[in-house]
């Protein structure tokens, strides 16, 4: 059996073809199937943007998004950029014209369609990963607090552990969330009754016009699994959090308990989507799906996890169509049996 790395190399090779032997038009008119995965006809940009040469970070063309999503599904993006700094981001947003730009974190809670993503995908996972040492002060309630300036590319799990080193409490329940801080701020990520929103004091982002903007927490509306910014577009590059000083022993005990519980109840060893649906008020999506008899139900190679019914797993060569069909089936059956219309939490990207 081929390793995952060799599968990716073979799929990339087949998708790109061999320029010297096959003209571009001929290659695109021939759908291909490699290792059971159908690579579909897609429209690509044939003229690279001249301004891409100004980017100091890494620029990849026709990069398969299956390599950058936790469920290991997704067709190619026209351009995949790993910017080095804020200036790179400003260049992208100021020079892109009408080309759509999409931000990608760690690829959790994300489903990229099989035809891929038109335009530019930006990932901050190789940069924007610094954490400034905490600044301590006394709060008005005479409690010791600290502020942390954190890059958007920092993994939430690492951030929770970093805060624990300084006995900072508040986000220890988020240690099991696999995404990055930028994505967590955008989706107001949460677990075990804790959300990131209440701890955010400011957010720095590059706007859709390429300007650096600093927003206070009051300018952002945090709600359940959603954050609303004053204007759409752009990308979060940094956030400032305020945490209280707590008991280090209790903090570590809470984190260890949460990680153990997550390991026992979630399908961490199989490519998965993260939570598919938002929890309805006073209930859980996982319970409703399991009660509807859908645990283990599959369409193609996409299946409802037998460990946690609110997770969809990739059992081999699942594609986005399988997952979308499974999501629609779950919504229909759950509504028929319980009267509850499950709202999707996973973000679907591409066309």
C-alpha positions as CSV (number, residue, x, y, z in Angstrom):
1,X,0.0,0.0,0.0
2,X,1.3,3.5,-0.9
3,X,2.0,5.9,1.9
4,X,-0.1,9.1,2.1
5,X,2.9,11.2,0.9
6,X,3.3,9.1,-2.2
7,X,-0.5,9.2,-2.9
8,X,-0.3,13.0,-2.8
9,X,2.7,13.0,-5.1
10,X,0.9,10.8,-7.6
11,X,-2.3,12.7,-7.5
12,X,-0.5,16.0,-8.0
13,X,1.5,14.6,-10.9
14,X,-1.6,13.3,-12.6
15,X,-3.5,16.5,-12.1
16,X,-0.7,18.7,-13.4
17,X,0.1,16.4,-16.4
18,X,3.3,16.7,-18.4
19,X,3.5,20.0,-20.2
20,X,6.0,18.8,-22.8
21,X,3.8,15.9,-24.0
22,X,0.2,17.1,-23.6
23,X,-1.1,20.6,-24.5
24,X,-3.1,22.3,-21.7
25,X,-6.4,22.1,-23.5
26,X,-6.1,18.3,-24.1
27,X,-5.1,17.6,-20.5
28,X,-8.1,19.5,-19.1
29,X,-10.5,17.7,-21.4
30,X,-9.5,14.3,-20.0
31,X,-11.0,13.5,-16.5
32,X,-8.6,11.3,-14.6
33,X,-9.1,8.8,-11.8
34,X,-6.1,8.1,-9.5
35,X,-6.1,5.7,-6.6
36,X,-9.9,5.7,-6.7
37,X,-10.1,9.6,-6.6
38,X,-11.7,11.3,-9.6
39,X,-10.0,14.5,-10.6
40,X,-12.6,16.6,-12.3
41,X,-12.6,19.0,-15.1
42,X,-12.0,22.5,-13.8
43,X,-11.3,26.0,-15.1
44,X,-8.0,27.4,-14.1
45,X,-6.2,30.7,-14.4
46,X,-3.7,30.4,-17.2
47,X,-1.9,33.7,-16.6
48,X,-0.2,34.0,-13.3
49,X,-0.5,37.5,-11.6
50,X,2.7,39.5,-12.2
51,X,2.6,40.8,-8.7
52,X,3.0,37.3,-7.2
53,X,6.8,37.9,-7.7
54,X,6.6,40.5,-4.9
55,X,5.4,37.9,-2.4
56,X,8.2,37.0,0.1
57,X,6.4,33.9,1.3
58,X,5.6,30.7,-0.6
59,X,3.3,30.6,-3.6
60,X,2.0,27.3,-4.9
61,X,-0.3,26.7,-7.9
62,X,-3.0,24.1,-8.2
63,X,-2.3,22.9,-4.6
64,X,-4.7,20.1,-3.6
65,X,-6.7,21.2,-0.5
66,X,-7.0,17.6,0.6
67,X,-3.5,18.1,2.0
68,X,-4.7,21.1,4.1
69,X,-8.0,19.9,5.6
70,X,-8.5,17.6,8.6
71,X,-10.9,15.4,6.7
72,X,-8.4,15.0,3.8
73,X,-10.9,16.1,1.1
74,X,-10.7,18.9,-1.4
75,X,-9.7,19.7,-5.0
76,X,-7.0,22.2,-6.1
77,X,-6.9,25.9,-5.4
78,X,-5.8,28.1,-8.2
79,X,-3.2,29.8,-6.0
80,X,-2.2,28.8,-2.4
81,X,-0.1,31.4,-0.6
82,X,1.8,31.1,2.6
83,X,2.6,34.8,3.3
84,X,5.7,35.7,5.3
85,X,4.3,38.9,6.9
86,X,1.7,41.6,6.9
87,X,3.2,43.3,3.9
88,X,2.6,40.1,1.9
89,X,-1.0,40.1,2.9
90,X,-1.4,43.8,1.9
91,X,0.1,43.0,-1.5
92,X,-2.4,40.3,-2.1
93,X,-5.4,42.3,-1.1
94,X,-4.4,45.4,-2.9
95,X,-3.3,43.7,-6.1
96,X,-5.9,40.9,-6.4
97,X,-8.5,43.0,-8.4
98,X,-11.7,41.0,-8.7
99,X,-10.0,37.7,-7.8
100,X,-11.6,36.1,-4.7
101,X,-9.4,35.5,-1.7
102,X,-10.1,32.9,0.9
103,X,-8.5,32.5,4.4
104,X,-7.5,29.0,5.6
105,X,-6.5,28.1,9.1
106,X,-5.7,24.6,10.2
107,X,-8.4,23.2,7.9
108,X,-10.6,21.9,10.7
109,X,-14.4,22.3,10.4
110,X,-13.9,22.9,6.7
111,X,-15.0,21.0,3.6
112,X,-13.5,21.9,0.3
113,X,-15.5,20.8,-2.8
114,X,-14.0,18.4,-5.3
115,X,-13.6,20.9,-8.1
116,X,-11.4,23.0,-5.7
117,X,-11.3,26.7,-5.1
118,X,-11.2,29.5,-7.7
119,X,-8.9,32.3,-6.8
120,X,-6.4,32.6,-4.0
121,X,-6.2,30.7,-0.7
122,X,-4.2,32.2,2.1
123,X,-2.8,30.1,4.9
124,X,-1.1,31.6,8.0
125,X,0.0,28.3,9.4
126,X,3.7,28.8,8.6
127,X,3.9,32.4,9.9
128,X,2.0,34.6,12.4
129,X,2.8,32.0,15.1
130,X,4.4,34.2,17.7
131,X,3.1,34.8,21.2
132,X,4.3,37.8,23.2
133,X,5.0,37.2,26.9
134,X,2.1,38.1,29.1
135,X,1.8,41.6,30.6
136,X,0.4,41.4,34.1
137,X,-1.8,44.0,36.0
138,X,-4.3,44.3,38.7
139,X,-7.9,44.4,37.6
140,X,-10.5,46.7,39.1
141,X,-11.8,43.8,41.2
142,X,-8.3,43.4,42.6
143,X,-7.7,40.2,40.6
144,X,-4.4,39.7,38.8
145,X,-4.9,39.5,35.0
146,X,-2.6,39.3,32.0
147,X,-2.8,40.2,28.4
148,X,-1.4,38.0,25.6
149,X,-0.7,39.2,22.1
150,X,-1.1,36.1,19.9
151,X,-0.5,35.5,16.2
152,X,-3.5,34.2,14.2
153,X,-1.5,31.1,13.1
154,X,-0.9,29.9,16.7
155,X,-2.7,26.6,17.3
156,X,-5.4,26.9,20.0
157,X,-4.1,23.8,21.8
158,X,-0.7,25.3,22.1
159,X,-2.1,28.7,23.2
160,X,-4.0,27.0,26.1
161,X,-0.8,25.2,27.2
162,X,1.3,28.3,26.9
163,X,-1.2,30.2,29.1
164,X,-1.0,27.4,31.6
165,X,2.7,28.0,32.0
166,X,1.9,31.4,33.6
167,X,-1.0,30.0,35.6
168,X,-3.5,31.9,33.3
169,X,-7.0,30.5,33.4
170,X,-10.0,30.8,31.2
171,X,-9.2,29.0,28.0
172,X,-8.0,25.6,29.4
173,X,-11.2,24.0,28.1
174,X,-10.2,25.0,24.5
175,X,-7.0,22.8,24.7
176,X,-8.6,20.1,22.6
177,X,-9.7,22.3,19.7
178,X,-7.4,21.6,16.8
179,X,-7.8,24.9,14.9
180,X,-5.8,28.1,15.0
181,X,-6.5,31.3,16.8
182,X,-7.5,33.2,13.7
183,X,-10.1,30.6,12.8
184,X,-11.2,30.5,16.5
185,X,-11.9,34.2,16.5
186,X,-13.8,34.1,13.3
187,X,-16.0,31.3,14.4
188,X,-16.0,32.1,18.2
189,X,-14.8,28.6,18.8
190,X,-15.7,26.9,22.0
191,X,-15.9,23.7,24.0
192,X,-17.3,22.6,27.3
193,X,-19.2,25.8,27.7
194,X,-16.2,28.0,27.1
195,X,-15.9,30.3,24.0
196,X,-12.9,32.4,22.9
197,X,-15.0,35.6,22.4
198,X,-15.2,36.7,26.1
199,X,-11.4,36.7,26.4
200,X,-10.7,38.8,23.3
201,X,-9.8,42.4,23.9
202,X,-8.7,43.4,20.4
203,X,-8.2,41.9,17.0
204,X,-5.8,43.1,14.3
205,X,-6.6,42.3,10.7
206,X,-5.7,43.2,7.2
207,X,-9.0,44.4,5.5
208,X,-10.3,43.5,2.1
209,X,-8.8,46.8,0.9
210,X,-5.3,45.9,2.3
211,X,-5.3,48.2,5.3
212,X,-4.2,47.2,8.8
213,X,-7.1,47.6,11.2
214,X,-7.3,47.2,15.0
215,X,-10.7,46.4,16.4
216,X,-11.8,46.4,20.0
217,X,-13.9,43.5,21.4
218,X,-16.8,45.9,21.5
219,X,-16.7,46.4,17.7
220,X,-17.1,42.6,17.1
221,X,-20.3,40.8,17.8
222,X,-19.6,37.4,19.2
223,X,-22.4,34.8,19.2
224,X,-22.6,31.0,19.2
225,X,-20.0,29.8,16.7
226,X,-20.1,33.1,14.9
227,X,-18.4,36.5,14.9
228,X,-19.6,39.5,13.1
229,X,-17.0,42.2,12.1
230,X,-17.8,45.8,11.1
231,X,-17.0,44.9,7.4
232,X,-16.6,41.7,5.5
233,X,-13.5,40.2,4.0
234,X,-9.9,40.5,5.1
235,X,-7.9,38.3,7.4
236,X,-7.2,38.2,11.1
237,X,-3.4,38.4,11.8
238,X,-3.3,38.9,15.6
239,X,-5.5,39.0,18.7
240,X,-5.0,40.3,22.2
241,X,-6.5,38.1,25.0
242,X,-7.0,39.0,28.6
243,X,-6.9,36.1,31.1
244,X,-7.0,35.9,34.9
245,X,-4.3,34.4,37.1
246,X,-5.4,31.0,38.5
247,X,-4.1,27.9,40.1
248,X,-1.6,26.1,37.9
249,X,-2.4,22.6,39.3
250,X,-6.1,23.0,38.7
251,X,-5.5,24.4,35.2
252,X,-3.4,21.4,34.2
253,X,-5.8,19.0,35.8
254,X,-8.6,20.5,33.8
255,X,-6.7,20.3,30.6
256,X,-5.6,16.7,31.1
257,X,-9.2,15.7,31.9
258,X,-10.5,17.4,28.8
259,X,-7.8,15.9,26.5
260,X,-8.5,12.4,27.9
261,X,-12.2,12.8,27.4
262,X,-11.7,14.1,23.8
263,X,-9.5,11.1,23.0
264,X,-12.1,8.6,24.3
265,X,-15.1,10.2,22.6
266,X,-13.8,11.7,19.3
267,X,-12.4,9.9,16.2
268,X,-8.9,11.4,16.4
269,X,-7.2,8.6,14.6
270,X,-9.3,8.9,11.4
271,X,-9.5,11.9,9.1
272,X,-12.5,13.8,10.2
273,X,-14.4,17.1,9.8
274,X,-14.7,18.2,13.4
275,X,-18.2,19.0,14.5
276,X,-20.6,19.0,11.5
277,X,-23.6,20.7,13.2
278,X,-24.2,23.3,15.8
279,X,-25.8,22.1,19.0
280,X,-29.4,23.1,19.3
281,X,-30.5,25.0,22.4
282,X,-30.5,22.7,25.4
283,X,-29.5,19.7,23.4
284,X,-26.6,18.2,21.4
285,X,-26.4,17.4,17.7
286,X,-24.5,14.2,18.5
287,X,-27.4,12.9,20.7
288,X,-30.0,13.8,18.1
289,X,-28.1,12.0,15.3
290,X,-27.4,8.9,17.4
291,X,-31.1,8.8,18.5
292,X,-32.1,8.9,14.8
293,X,-30.1,5.7,14.3
294,X,-27.5,7.2,12.1
295,X,-24.3,6.4,14.0
296,X,-22.1,4.5,11.5
297,X,-24.3,5.4,8.5
298,X,-22.3,5.9,5.4
299,X,-22.6,7.4,1.9
300,X,-19.7,6.3,-0.3
301,X,-16.6,6.5,1.9
302,X,-18.0,9.2,4.2
303,X,-19.5,7.9,7.4
304,X,-21.0,9.1,10.7
305,X,-18.4,8.3,13.3
306,X,-19.3,5.4,15.6
307,X,-17.4,7.3,18.4
308,X,-19.2,10.6,18.1
309,X,-22.2,11.1,15.9
310,X,-21.6,14.8,15.2
311,X,-18.4,13.9,13.4
312,X,-18.1,12.7,9.8
313,X,-15.1,10.6,9.0
314,X,-13.2,9.9,5.7
315,X,-13.0,6.1,5.6
316,X,-10.7,6.0,2.7
317,X,-11.3,7.9,-0.6
318,X,-14.4,10.0,0.4
319,X,-15.1,13.0,-1.7
320,X,-17.0,16.2,-0.9
321,X,-20.1,15.0,-2.7
322,X,-20.3,12.0,-0.4
323,X,-20.0,14.3,2.7
324,X,-22.6,16.8,1.4
325,X,-25.1,14.0,0.6
326,X,-24.5,12.6,4.1
327,X,-25.0,16.0,5.7
328,X,-28.3,16.4,3.9
329,X,-29.5,12.9,4.8
330,X,-28.7,13.5,8.5
331,X,-30.6,16.8,8.5
332,X,-33.6,15.1,6.8
333,X,-33.8,12.1,9.1
334,X,-33.2,14.0,12.3
335,X,-35.9,16.6,11.4
336,X,-38.3,13.7,10.6
337,X,-37.7,11.9,13.9
338,X,-37.2,14.9,16.3
339,X,-38.6,17.9,14.6
340,X,-35.2,19.7,15.0
341,X,-33.5,21.2,11.9
342,X,-29.8,20.9,12.5
343,X,-27.8,23.9,11.5
344,X,-24.5,23.2,9.8
345,X,-21.3,24.3,11.6
346,X,-18.8,23.1,9.1
347,X,-17.8,25.6,6.5
348,X,-18.1,24.6,2.8
349,X,-15.7,26.2,0.4
350,X,-15.2,26.0,-3.4
351,X,-17.4,25.1,-6.3
